[in-house]
Amino acid sequence: IASTEPFKREWESNLRQAVRKDIRRVVANPEDIRRYTVEFYQLASSVSKASGGQ
């Protein structure tokens, strides 16, 4: 899991419980996370439209 906040760790235990898996956190550049988030949601939207979704 990539994070831009290396010292904020409170959310990790909640995520571990939600996904029921161990996680490994890495620190990432905020601009990289923003770019990949936009790409992910654009791809998800394209797939949804191609499969007949909204």
C-alpha positions in Angstrom: 0.0 0.0 0.0 1.5 3.4 -1.0 1.1 6.3 1.3 2.3 9.9 1.2 2.2 10.2 5.0 5.1 8.1 6.5 4.2 9.0 10.1 0.4 8.4 10.0 -0.1 4.7 10.7 -3.5 4.6 12.5 -5.3 3.3 9.5 -3.1 0.2 8.9 -4.7 -2.0 11.5 -8.2 -1.2 10.1 -7.2 -2.0 6.6 -5.5 -5.2 7.6 -8.8 -6.3 9.3 -10.9 -5.2 6.3 -8.8 -7.1 3.7 -7.8 -9.9 6.0 -4.3 -9.9 4.7 -0.9 -8.6 5.8 0.0 -5.3 4.2 3.3 -3.7 3.4 3.3 0.1 3.4 5.6 2.1 1.2 6.1 5.9 1.0 5.3 7.3 -2.4 5.5 10.7 -4.1 2.1 12.5 -3.8 2.1 13.4 -7.5 2.6 9.7 -8.5 -0.3 8.6 -6.3 -2.5 11.4 -7.9 -1.5 10.3 -11.4 -2.1 6.6 -10.8 -5.5 7.3 -9.0 -6.7 9.3 -12.1 -5.5 6.5 -14.4 -7.2 3.8 -12.3 -10.6 5.5 -12.2 -10.4 6.4 -15.9 -9.7 2.7 -16.7 -12.5 1.5 -14.4 -14.9 3.9 -16.0 -14.0 2.7 -19.5 -14.4 -0.9 -18.5 -17.8 -0.2 -16.9 -19.0 1.6 -20.0 -17.7 -1.2 -22.3 -19.6 -3.8 -20.3 -22.8 -1.8 -20.5 -22.6 -0.1 -17.1 -23.2 3.6 -16.4 
